[in-house]
């Protein structure tokens, strides 16, 4: 069994499933991509950590990291080890003292923890062969999904972010973080980044 190292390269709304998100993992030093559909809560947890946002209260994954840090447990790496009927299975490979432990985890939770621990993500090569795509195909799907999301965002909600002043967006971002509305915070952050 050969392990291939991956990194998170994109996070967006899923093109195929409403109210779901897709995290795209890219092969380190290669051009294969592994898109994985995840839930909104897990997408928020990953986005918050990737963007170094500081929520007013710890999210579940932040709490898990604090517990591990307190008791001297290090997450060494995440291993996406199985794909069965479209569901990805992962293990957290942890070290406590001189002992190693493998803990079963949902892949979305494992990725949220990997970002917080800044640890590697590996996948079984057979999974990448079965479910992976070449970079051009994955990026095309991501672009079309982002375009659809931008259309939905532009036409829905009480405020069109693209029409707001930057200072108002910054105030809205702070308000979204205080209310723990990380999905809205991520959309506002994306709009602010687009203007840079």
Backbone torsions as a table, in degrees:
resi	resn	phi	psi	omega
1	UNK	NA	128.2	-177.9
2	UNK	-109.8	131.3	178.0
3	UNK	-97.3	134.7	177.5
4	UNK	-112.4	131.9	179.3
5	UNK	-80.3	138.6	179.6
6	UNK	-123.9	163.1	171.7
7	UNK	-139.0	153.0	178.3
8	UNK	-76.3	123.4	-179.3
9	UNK	-115.6	-18.6	-179.7
10	UNK	-159.4	153.7	177.1
11	UNK	-144.6	121.8	-179.4
12	UNK	-155.3	176.3	175.6
13	UNK	-63.6	143.5	178.6
14	UNK	-71.8	134.3	177.6
15	UNK	-72.4	-33.5	-171.8
16	UNK	-89.9	-24.3	-175.0
17	UNK	-130.9	126.4	177.9
18	UNK	-67.6	145.9	179.0
19	UNK	63.0	19.7	175.2
20	UNK	-123.0	165.1	-180.0
21	UNK	-124.5	164.1	175.6
22	UNK	-125.2	131.6	170.5
23	UNK	-106.2	130.9	-179.4
24	UNK	-107.7	121.4	177.5
25	UNK	-100.5	135.3	-179.7
26	UNK	-111.3	142.1	177.6
27	UNK	-66.6	125.0	177.9
28	UNK	-67.6	122.0	180.0
29	UNK	76.5	13.5	-179.8
30	UNK	-140.1	-175.8	-177.5
31	UNK	-118.2	12.7	177.9
32	UNK	-87.9	147.0	179.8
33	UNK	-125.2	148.2	178.1
34	UNK	-124.9	99.2	177.4
35	UNK	-82.6	135.3	-179.9
36	UNK	-130.7	126.9	177.6
37	UNK	-80.2	131.1	-179.8
38	UNK	-132.9	168.2	179.5
39	UNK	-80.4	167.4	-178.3
40	UNK	-63.6	-41.8	-179.4
41	UNK	-62.0	-45.3	-179.8
42	UNK	-67.5	-36.6	176.9
43	UNK	-62.3	-42.0	177.1
44	UNK	-62.0	-43.7	-178.7
45	UNK	-61.8	-39.2	178.4
46	UNK	-70.5	-45.2	-178.6
47	UNK	-62.1	-41.8	180.0
48	UNK	-59.8	-44.6	-178.8
49	UNK	-71.6	-41.0	179.8
50	UNK	-62.0	-36.3	-176.4
51	UNK	-94.5	6.7	179.8
52	UNK	54.1	35.5	175.0
53	UNK	-73.9	145.8	-180.0
54	UNK	-113.7	97.2	178.7
55	UNK	-66.6	155.9	-178.5
56	UNK	-65.1	-32.4	176.8
57	UNK	-127.6	149.5	-176.7
58	UNK	-66.3	138.0	172.1
59	UNK	-76.8	168.4	-177.6
60	UNK	-55.2	-43.2	-178.3
61	UNK	-70.2	-32.6	174.5
62	UNK	-65.7	-40.5	177.6
63	UNK	-61.6	-44.4	178.7
64	UNK	-59.8	-42.0	178.7
65	UNK	-64.6	-42.1	178.8
66	UNK	-61.3	-41.2	178.0
67	UNK	-62.7	-46.8	179.4
68	UNK	-61.1	-44.8	179.2
69	UNK	-61.3	-41.6	-178.8
70	UNK	-62.6	-38.2	-175.9
71	UNK	-101.7	13.4	174.3
72	UNK	69.2	34.4	178.3
73	UNK	-104.2	127.5	-179.4
74	UNK	-112.3	131.2	172.9
75	UNK	-81.7	109.6	-176.5
76	UNK	-76.9	-47.1	175.7
77	UNK	-165.9	163.1	174.6
78	UNK	-104.1	137.5	-177.6
79	UNK	-127.0	110.1	174.7
80	UNK	-82.1	104.6	-165.1
81	UNK	-106.8	-13.0	-173.5
82	UNK	-154.5	146.3	173.0
83	UNK	-130.4	116.4	-177.9
84	UNK	-134.5	120.2	179.5
85	UNK	51.3	43.4	176.1
86	UNK	81.4	1.7	-179.4
87	UNK	-107.5	129.0	177.3
88	UNK	-87.4	137.4	177.5
89	UNK	-115.4	139.4	-177.4
90	UNK	-134.8	158.1	173.0
91	UNK	-122.7	143.2	169.5
92	UNK	-94.3	122.4	177.5
93	UNK	-99.9	109.0	-173.5
94	UNK	-112.8	154.6	176.5
95	UNK	-126.3	129.6	174.8
96	UNK	-130.6	112.6	-174.0
97	UNK	66.2	-124.7	178.7
98	UNK	-100.3	3.0	-175.5
99	UNK	-100.6	143.4	174.5
100	UNK	-109.7	143.6	-179.7
101	UNK	-134.9	142.4	172.7
102	UNK	-109.5	126.2	-176.8
103	UNK	-120.2	126.2	177.9
104	UNK	-63.3	138.9	-177.8
105	UNK	-150.8	150.4	167.6
106	UNK	-66.3	143.3	-176.8
107	UNK	-61.1	-39.9	-179.6
108	UNK	-62.4	-41.9	177.4
109	UNK	-67.3	-39.5	179.1
110	UNK	-61.0	-41.4	179.3
111	UNK	-67.2	-40.0	177.8
112	UNK	-61.8	-37.1	177.7
113	UNK	-74.4	-37.7	179.8
114	UNK	-58.9	-39.9	179.3
115	UNK	-64.3	-41.1	-178.3
116	UNK	-70.4	-35.5	179.6
117	UNK	-88.3	-8.0	-176.8
118	UNK	52.8	49.8	-178.1
119	UNK	-111.9	162.1	-179.7
120	UNK	-69.3	156.7	175.3
121	UNK	-120.5	127.7	179.2
122	UNK	-120.7	154.4	175.0
123	UNK	-133.6	146.2	173.4
124	UNK	-65.3	130.5	-174.6
125	UNK	-57.2	-36.3	-180.0
126	UNK	-61.0	-31.7	177.9
127	UNK	-69.9	-42.1	179.5
128	UNK	-65.0	-35.7	177.0
129	UNK	-67.0	-42.0	-177.1
130	UNK	-74.3	-44.1	-171.1
131	UNK	-112.4	-7.3	-178.1
132	UNK	-79.8	163.1	177.0
133	UNK	-134.3	159.2	175.1
134	UNK	-71.0	154.4	-173.1
135	UNK	-54.0	-42.7	-176.5
136	UNK	-62.0	-42.1	-179.3
137	UNK	-67.2	-45.2	-178.6
138	UNK	-63.1	-43.3	-178.5
139	UNK	-67.6	-35.5	177.8
140	UNK	-62.9	-43.2	178.4
141	UNK	-64.8	-41.2	180.0
142	UNK	-63.3	-44.2	-178.5
143	UNK	-63.0	-45.0	-179.5
144	UNK	-65.8	-36.0	177.5
145	UNK	-67.2	-40.4	178.6
146	UNK	-66.9	-37.3	178.5
147	UNK	-64.5	-42.0	177.4
148	UNK	-62.4	-43.0	179.7
149	UNK	-64.3	-40.6	178.6
150	UNK	-63.2	-38.1	177.5
151	UNK	-64.2	-45.3	178.7
152	UNK	-62.7	-44.9	-177.6
153	UNK	-65.6	-39.6	-177.6
154	UNK	-66.8	-29.5	-175.9
155	UNK	-103.6	-3.7	-178.0
156	UNK	-118.3	164.2	176.9
157	UNK	83.9	162.4	-176.1
158	UNK	-70.5	-22.6	-176.7
159	UNK	-131.4	135.8	173.5
160	UNK	-89.2	113.7	-173.7
161	UNK	-60.2	-35.0	-176.8
162	UNK	-67.9	-17.8	-179.7
163	UNK	-96.2	-4.8	-177.9
164	UNK	-84.7	152.3	174.8
165	UNK	-72.6	152.3	-179.0
166	UNK	-57.7	-42.3	-179.8
167	UNK	-63.1	-37.7	177.7
168	UNK	-68.2	-38.1	177.6
169	UNK	-62.9	-41.7	179.3
170	UNK	-63.1	-39.3	177.0
171	UNK	-66.1	-40.5	178.2
172	UNK	-65.6	-37.1	177.9
173	UNK	-62.3	-45.3	178.8
174	UNK	-62.1	-41.9	179.9
175	UNK	-64.3	-41.8	179.5
176	UNK	-63.5	-40.3	178.1
177	UNK	-65.6	-42.4	179.2
178	UNK	-63.3	-34.7	179.5
179	UNK	-86.6	2.1	-179.3
180	UNK	58.1	34.6	175.8
181	UNK	-97.3	78.0	-171.1
182	UNK	-73.7	-23.9	176.8
183	UNK	-66.2	-46.1	177.5
184	UNK	-65.5	-40.7	179.1
185	UNK	-59.0	-40.3	179.6
186	UNK	-65.7	-40.1	178.4
187	UNK	-64.8	-41.5	179.2
188	UNK	-65.5	-43.7	177.8
189	UNK	-57.9	-42.9	179.4
190	UNK	-61.6	-40.2	178.7
191	UNK	-66.4	-42.0	177.5
192	UNK	-62.9	-42.7	178.5
193	UNK	-64.2	-36.6	180.0
194	UNK	-62.3	-32.4	-177.6
195	UNK	-79.0	-13.5	-177.7
196	UNK	-74.0	NA	NA
